[in-house]
C-alpha cells in the first residue's frame, strides 16, 4: 500500500507539470522574496529559471525549504541544488543535494546525510563534475564527486569548482582575520598526494571562482578594487588578469555561458541585487531581472 501511494505521488508531480517552452540558454538563480511593505523575508531561497535574455521567467522550486546554489547540467534540462528543511534563510542540518527537471518538475535526491548539511554544490561545465561542502557540525569540508568515489580535500577549501584534473577553491589561512584574506588555489591529486598551486594571492578577498568550458579562463569575485566587489577574469593559471565589470556597487558570483562568450553575475549597482549578463566580446552589461522591492536575485548559473 505504501509503495502504491509513493508511486502516485511521483506521477502527480511529473504529469502535473506545466508545458513550459524549451529554453536555448536556461539560466537558473536564487531569489529571496520580501514583503514589500516591511522589507522582511517571506521566503529565504527559491529557485527561478529564465532564458539568457531574461525572458520566460518562472519559479521552479516551492514549499517550506531553503533552496540554494543551483547549477545547470550539461543537458540543460536539469539543475543540481541544495535543499535545506525549514523556511529559514540559510543552510541547516539535513540539507541534501537534489536533481530537478526544469520542465517536468521531477525530483531526485542524489545525496543526503540526516545529521550533516550538504550545500554550496557546484556543477562544473567540464563533464558535470561535482564539488560540494559536507558540514557535519565540526567544520566545512570541500568534497569532490558523490557516492563511493567521493573524497575530501586534505586542507580547508570552500566554494570550489571542478576542473578536469582537480578543483579551484577558496583558501583562508586565518578565519578570524579582518578584513578577510582569501586566495584562489588549484588543488590536484588525492589524499597525501594532493598538490596546491596558488592562482591568486591572499592579500584581499578573492572568492567564487568559475571556469570556462574549454578551461582556458577563470572569473571570480574580488574586493581588490577600492570601490566595492568587481568581477575579474584571467587565464586559468592566474595570468593576464583584468577587471571585467568596473562599475559602481558590488558585483559577484560570476558564471560562464557554455559558449564561453558571456558571463552571468549578480550586482547591486541598480539599488537591489539583480542578475546581469556581460558579453565578453563587446563588454556590454545588461540587467536581466527587476525585483522591484519584492525580490532579491542572486547566484545565477547557466
C-alpha positions in Angstrom: 0.0 0.0 0.0 2.8 2.4 0.9 4.5 1.7 -2.5 1.3 2.5 -4.4 1.0 5.8 -2.6 4.6 6.7 -3.3 4.3 6.0 -7.0 1.1 8.0 -7.2 2.8 11.0 -5.6 5.7 10.8 -8.1 3.3 10.6 -11.1 1.3 13.6 -9.8 4.4 15.7 -9.6 5.6 14.7 -13.0 2.4 14.7 -15.0 1.0 17.7 -13.3 3.9 20.0 -14.5 3.0 22.7 -17.0 4.1 22.5 -20.6 6.9 25.0 -20.5 8.7 26.2 -23.6 12.2 24.8 -24.2 14.9 27.3 -23.4 18.0 27.9 -25.6 20.3 29.0 -22.8 18.5 28.4 -19.5 19.8 30.5 -16.6 19.0 29.3 -13.0 19.2 31.6 -10.0 18.2 32.0 -6.4 15.6 34.5 -5.2 14.7 35.9 -1.8 11.1 37.0 -1.6 10.3 40.1 0.5 7.3 41.7 2.0 7.2 45.0 0.0 5.8 47.0 2.9 8.0 45.7 5.8 11.0 44.5 3.8 11.0 41.3 5.8 11.8 38.0 4.2 8.9 35.8 3.2 11.0 33.0 1.6 14.7 32.9 2.1 15.6 31.0 -1.0 13.6 29.7 -4.0 15.0 28.8 -7.4 13.9 30.5 -10.6 14.7 29.9 -14.3 14.8 32.1 -17.3 16.2 32.5 -20.8 19.6 34.1 -21.1 17.9 37.3 -22.3 15.7 37.5 -19.2 12.5 36.1 -20.9 10.4 33.1 -19.9 11.0 33.9 -16.2 9.4 31.4 -13.8 9.8 29.9 -10.4 10.8 26.2 -10.2 11.0 25.3 -6.5 8.3 25.7 -3.9 7.3 24.9 -0.4 9.0 25.3 3.0 12.6 24.7 2.2 15.7 26.8 1.6 17.0 26.1 -1.8 20.4 27.4 -2.8 23.4 27.3 -5.2 21.8 25.7 -8.2 23.8 24.6 -11.3 22.7 23.6 -14.7 23.6 20.2 -16.0 25.1 19.9 -19.5 21.7 18.6 -20.8 20.2 22.0 -19.9 17.1 20.2 -18.6 18.2 19.5 -15.0 19.6 21.6 -12.2 21.5 20.5 -9.1 20.9 22.4 -5.9 21.0 22.1 -2.1 17.6 21.8 -0.3 17.5 22.6 3.4 14.5 21.8 5.6 12.6 24.7 7.1 11.7 28.1 5.8 14.9 29.8 7.1 17.3 32.0 5.3 20.4 29.7 5.4 21.5 26.1 5.1 20.9 23.9 8.1 21.4 20.2 9.2 19.7 17.8 6.8 20.4 19.9 3.7 20.7 17.5 0.8 21.6 17.6 -2.9 18.7 17.4 -5.3 18.5 17.0 -9.1 15.4 18.7 -10.6 14.0 18.6 -14.1 13.1 22.2 -15.0 10.4 21.1 -17.4 8.5 18.3 -15.7 9.3 19.1 -12.0 10.5 15.5 -11.4 13.0 15.4 -8.5 15.7 13.0 -7.4 17.7 13.2 -4.1 21.2 12.3 -5.1 23.0 12.7 -1.8 21.9 13.2 1.8 23.1 12.6 5.4 20.5 13.3 8.1 22.9 14.8 10.6 25.0 16.7 8.0 24.5 19.6 5.7 25.4 19.1 2.1 25.5 22.5 0.4 27.3 25.0 -1.9 27.2 22.4 -4.6 28.8 23.3 -7.9 28.4 21.5 -11.3 31.5 22.2 -13.4 30.9 22.9 -17.1 33.5 20.2 -17.6 31.7 16.9 -17.7 29.2 17.9 -14.9 31.9 17.2 -12.2 30.6 18.0 -8.7 32.1 19.8 -5.8 30.2 20.5 -2.6 30.5 21.2 1.1 29.9 18.5 3.7 29.3 20.1 7.1 28.7 17.7 10.0 29.0 20.2 12.8 32.7 20.3 13.1 33.9 22.2 10.0 33.0 22.8 6.4 34.9 20.4 4.2 35.2 20.5 0.4 34.3 17.2 -1.2 34.5 16.0 -4.8 32.2 13.6 -6.5 29.5 11.5 -4.9 28.9 8.0 -3.6 31.8 5.6 -3.5 34.1 7.9 -5.4 33.6 10.9 -3.0 36.7 12.2 -1.2 37.6 15.2 0.9 40.5 17.6 0.2 43.1 17.3 2.9 43.2 21.1 3.6 40.5 23.7 4.2 38.9 24.8 0.9 35.5 26.3 0.2 33.3 27.4 -2.8 35.1 25.2 -5.3 34.6 24.4 -8.9 36.0 21.3 -10.6 38.4 21.3 -13.4 39.2 18.1 -15.5 42.2 17.5 -13.2 41.3 19.0 -9.8 39.4 21.8 -8.1 39.8 25.6 -7.8 38.7 26.7 -4.4 39.0 29.5 -1.9 41.6 29.1 0.8 41.6 31.2 4.0 44.5 30.7 6.4 43.1 32.7 9.3 39.3 32.6 9.7 39.4 35.4 12.3 41.4 37.8 10.2 39.5 41.1 9.5 39.5 42.2 6.7 39.4 38.7 5.2 42.4 37.5 3.2 41.5 34.7 0.8 43.4 33.2 -2.1 42.2 31.0 -5.0 44.1 27.7 -5.2 44.1 24.9 -7.7 44.2 21.5 -5.9 45.2 18.5 -7.9 45.7 14.9 -6.8 44.2 12.9 -3.9 45.0 12.4 -0.2 48.6 12.9 0.8 49.5 13.3 -2.9 47.4 16.5 -3.3 49.3 19.5 -4.7 48.3 23.1 -4.3 49.0 25.9 -6.7 48.1 29.5 -5.7 46.4 31.2 -8.7 45.5 34.5 -7.0 47.2 35.7 -3.8 45.5 36.2 -0.4 46.2 40.0 0.0 42.5 40.7 -0.3 39.2 38.7 -0.5 39.1 36.6 -3.7 36.2 34.2 -4.0 33.6 32.3 -6.0 35.7 31.1 -9.0 34.2 30.0 -12.3 35.9 28.4 -15.3 35.1 28.4 -19.0 34.1 25.1 -20.7 37.5 25.0 -22.5 39.3 25.5 -19.2 41.3 28.4 -20.6 39.7 31.2 -18.5 38.8 31.8 -14.9 36.5 34.5 -13.5 35.9 35.4 -9.9 34.6 38.0 -7.4 37.2 40.2 -5.6 37.4 43.3 -3.5 40.8 44.3 -4.8 39.3 47.4 -6.4 38.7 50.3 -3.9 35.0 50.9 -4.6 33.4 47.5 -3.9 33.5 44.0 -5.3 34.2 43.5 -9.0 34.4 40.5 -11.4 37.9 39.8 -12.6 38.9 37.4 -15.4 42.3 35.8 -16.1 43.9 32.8 -17.8 43.3 29.6 -15.8 46.8 29.9 -14.3 46.0 33.4 -12.9 48.0 35.3 -15.6 46.7 38.3 -17.6 44.0 39.3 -15.1 41.8 42.3 -15.7 38.6 43.9 -14.2 35.6 42.9 -16.3 32.7 44.8 -14.7 34.4 48.0 -13.4 31.1 49.5 -12.3 29.5 51.1 -9.3 28.1 49.0 -6.5 29.1 45.3 -5.9 29.3 42.5 -8.5 29.6 38.8 -7.6 29.0 35.2 -8.3 30.2 35.1 -11.9 29.5 32.1 -14.2 30.4 31.4 -17.8 27.9 30.6 -20.5 28.5 27.3 -22.2 29.5 29.1 -25.4 32.2 30.9 -23.4 31.0 34.2 -24.9 29.1 35.6 -21.9 29.3 35.8 -18.1 26.2 35.9 -15.9 26.6 37.6 -12.5 24.8 39.4 -9.6 25.0 43.1 -8.9 23.5 45.7 -6.6 24.5 48.6 -8.8 20.9 49.4 -9.6 19.9 49.6 -5.9 18.9 45.9 -5.4 20.6 42.6 -6.0 19.7 41.6 -9.6 21.0 39.3 -12.2 23.1 40.8 -15.0 24.9 39.4 -18.1 28.1 40.5 -19.7 29.2 40.0 -23.3 32.9 39.2 -23.3 33.4 40.4 -26.9 31.7 43.8 -26.6 31.9 44.3 -22.8 28.2 45.3 -22.8 26.5 44.6 -19.4 22.7 44.1 -19.3 20.4 43.8 -16.4 18.1 40.7 -16.7 15.9 40.8 -13.6 13.9 43.5 -11.9 12.8 42.6 -8.3 11.1 46.0 -7.7 11.5 45.7 -3.9 9.7 42.3 -3.9 12.6 40.0 -4.8 16.4 39.9 -4.3 18.0 37.9 -7.1 21.5 36.3 -6.7 23.7 33.3 -7.6 22.9 32.8 -11.2 24.4 30.0 -13.3 23.9 28.9 -16.9 
